[in-house]
Amino acid sequence: MALGFIKNGKLKALANTWTTRISAYPQLSTAAEQGFPEVRIAHWAGVHAPRGTPEAVLDKMSAAIDAAMKTPAIADKLKGQGIEPVGGTRASFVQFVDAERARLGAVVKATGMKED
């Protein structure tokens, strides 16, 4: 991960491109703080399941993941790598993914990007 290279001086970071500073390197300001609020690029991850997975299984999986994101050992390990654990509900994740698709879809359309 780039964070190690930034911390040891082999890479100079200009800005964090998400909406908040990362706890593992809080001295790195966000692009928005530097006057570029439209620059919002993030790496995020989530767990998906095949269509038709029973609701009870999805709820159990979601609750387990949310609980894991809140345990100090897991949260600290992720934060140390520059990853801010979020957790949340299935509904909040679906809402986030839908918003990202809409936001980034507009960027794709505005720039005329095409799949190779």
SULHU-V851631 format. One record per pair of residues at least 4 apart in sequence whose ideal C-beta (glycine too) atoms are under 7 Angstrom apart, sorted by the first residue. I is the first residue (numbers start at 1). GAP is how many residues later the second one is. Records with the same first field share a line. If there is no record, write none. Layout:
I=GAP ; GAP
This chain:
1=80 ; 81
2=4 ; 9
3=4 ; 21 ; 22 ; 78 ; 79
4=4
5=5 ; 6
6=5 ; 7 ; 19
7=18
13=15
15=13 ; 14 ; 15 ; 16 ; 19
16=5 ; 6 ; 12 ; 13 ; 14
17=14 ; 22 ; 23 ; 24 ; 25
18=12 ; 22 ; 24
19=11 ; 13 ; 21
20=10
21=5 ; 7 ; 8 ; 9
22=4 ; 6 ; 60 ; 62
23=56 ; 61
24=55 ; 56 ; 58
25=57
29=4 ; 5
31=5 ; 8
32=4 ; 5
46=47 ; 51
47=14 ; 18
49=4 ; 9 ; 12
53=4 ; 5
55=4
56=4
57=4
58=4 ; 32
59=4
60=4
61=4
62=4 ; 27 ; 28
63=4
64=4
65=4 ; 22
66=4 ; 21 ; 22
67=4
68=6
69=5 ; 6 ; 16 ; 17 ; 18
70=5 ; 17
71=4
72=4
73=4
74=4 ; 11
75=4 ; 10
76=4
78=5 ; 7
79=4 ; 5
88=4 ; 5
90=4
91=4
92=4
93=4
94=4
95=4
96=4
97=4
98=4
99=4
100=4
101=4
102=4
104=4
105=4
106=4
107=4
108=5
